[in-house]
Amino acid sequence: MDDQTLGPVTLPLEDCIDLHPFAPRDVPAVVEEYLLAAQAAGLREVRLIHGRGTGVQRARVQSLLSRLPCVVRAYEAPAERGGWGATIVELWEITPNLS
């Protein structure tokens, strides 16, 4: 069997990301990179699925969101979009530099 190193996998950008597959230590970097890519793609609202559990992951995600300049606001998703197991994030629109 060949010892091949696989590179990163590129996934299509959607308005929702499920954080369950990621190791907890990787979640902050994943969230920040995802939000910047979403903002660059023109998305104004996305949903982060962090799960219900004990609330530790939700608290970490929401703490991170409060420090990111691309975030307008973040709030618990309505019941039909995941309730307290997901967070809705509104992103600032990137305005073109016309100078």
C-alpha positions as CSV (number, residue, x, y, z in Angstrom):
1,M,0.0,0.0,0.0
2,D,1.3,3.5,-0.9
3,D,2.0,5.9,1.9
4,Q,0.2,8.9,0.4
5,T,-0.4,12.1,2.1
6,L,-3.8,13.5,1.5
7,G,-4.3,17.2,1.2
8,P,-7.2,19.2,2.6
9,V,-10.6,18.5,1.2
10,T,-12.5,21.4,-0.3
11,L,-16.2,21.3,0.4
12,P,-18.9,23.4,-1.2
13,L,-19.8,26.4,0.8
14,E,-23.3,26.3,2.2
15,D,-25.3,28.5,4.6
16,C,-25.0,25.9,7.4
17,I,-22.1,23.9,8.9
18,D,-22.4,21.0,11.3
19,L,-19.5,21.2,13.8
20,H,-20.0,17.6,15.1
21,P,-17.4,16.0,12.8
22,F,-14.7,18.3,14.1
23,A,-12.5,17.8,17.2
24,P,-13.3,20.4,19.9
25,R,-9.8,21.8,19.7
26,D,-10.3,22.5,15.9
27,V,-13.8,24.1,16.2
28,P,-12.6,27.8,16.8
29,A,-10.4,27.7,13.7
30,V,-13.1,25.9,11.6
31,V,-15.8,28.4,12.6
32,E,-13.6,31.5,11.9
33,E,-12.4,30.2,8.5
34,Y,-16.0,29.2,7.6
35,L,-17.4,32.6,8.6
36,L,-14.8,34.5,6.6
37,A,-15.4,32.3,3.6
38,A,-19.2,32.7,3.9
39,Q,-18.8,36.5,4.2
40,A,-16.5,36.6,1.1
41,A,-19.1,34.5,-0.8
42,G,-21.7,37.1,0.0
43,L,-23.7,35.2,2.6
44,R,-25.3,37.5,5.2
45,E,-26.7,34.7,7.5
46,V,-25.4,31.3,8.3
47,R,-26.2,28.6,10.9
48,L,-23.7,26.8,13.1
49,I,-24.8,23.4,14.4
50,H,-23.0,22.8,17.6
51,G,-25.5,20.4,19.2
52,R,-27.4,20.5,22.5
53,G,-25.4,18.3,24.9
54,T,-24.2,20.0,28.0
55,G,-23.8,23.4,26.3
56,V,-20.0,23.6,26.5
57,Q,-19.5,23.7,22.7
58,R,-22.3,26.2,22.3
59,A,-20.7,28.5,25.0
60,R,-17.3,28.2,23.3
61,V,-18.8,29.0,19.9
62,Q,-20.8,32.0,21.1
63,S,-17.8,33.3,23.0
64,L,-15.7,33.2,19.8
65,L,-18.5,34.8,17.8
66,S,-18.5,37.8,20.2
67,R,-14.9,38.5,19.3
68,L,-15.0,38.2,15.5
69,P,-15.3,41.4,13.5
70,C,-17.2,39.8,10.7
71,V,-20.2,39.0,13.0
72,V,-23.0,41.5,13.3
73,R,-24.9,39.4,15.8
74,A,-25.4,35.8,16.8
75,Y,-28.5,34.2,18.5
76,E,-30.1,30.9,19.3
77,A,-31.7,29.3,16.2
78,P,-35.5,29.1,16.2
79,A,-36.9,25.7,17.0
80,E,-37.5,24.7,13.4
81,R,-33.8,25.4,12.6
82,G,-32.2,23.6,15.5
83,G,-33.3,25.5,18.6
84,W,-30.6,25.7,21.3
85,G,-28.5,23.2,19.3
86,A,-27.7,25.7,16.7
87,T,-26.7,29.4,16.5
88,I,-27.7,31.8,13.7
89,V,-24.9,34.2,12.8
90,E,-25.5,37.4,10.8
91,L,-22.4,38.6,8.9
92,W,-21.4,42.1,7.9
93,E,-21.6,42.7,4.1
94,I,-18.3,43.3,2.5
95,T,-18.4,46.5,0.6
96,P,-16.2,47.0,-2.3
97,N,-13.4,49.5,-1.9
98,L,-14.3,52.1,-4.6
99,S,-11.2,54.4,-4.0
